[in-house]
């Protein structure tokens, strides 16, 4: 059995890899719910809709992990974001918290919280 954290780390690995990013949907449940600041995606298409939502906003983004909190079915990742928006503006030290619920070795819920709007990145 794969641990919830291992599934989340695989999600991070795929998101960081341009060639594998389109495969993140394989890690999500059929009835997944994803919330990001200002938007909510549900169902099988949720991961693809999330990627489409992010695409016009960022040239690239990466994470500096600070803390992990784990339970039997949840993983919380906390840290900072850095990258470049599509206007060519670099940003760094933007706080984030991601909360993942994992059921049957698939991500069933992802709630993303960050300070990108507050930091005037968007």
Secondary structure as UniProt FT lines:
FT   HELIX           4..15
FT   TURN            18..20
FT   HELIX           21..27
FT   STRAND          28..36
FT   TURN            37..38
FT   STRAND          39..42
FT   TURN            44..45
FT   HELIX           46..55
FT   TURN            56..57
FT   STRAND          58..70
FT   STRAND          74..85
FT   TURN            86..87
FT   STRAND          90..103
FT   TURN            104..105
FT   STRAND          106..114
FT   TURN            116..120
//
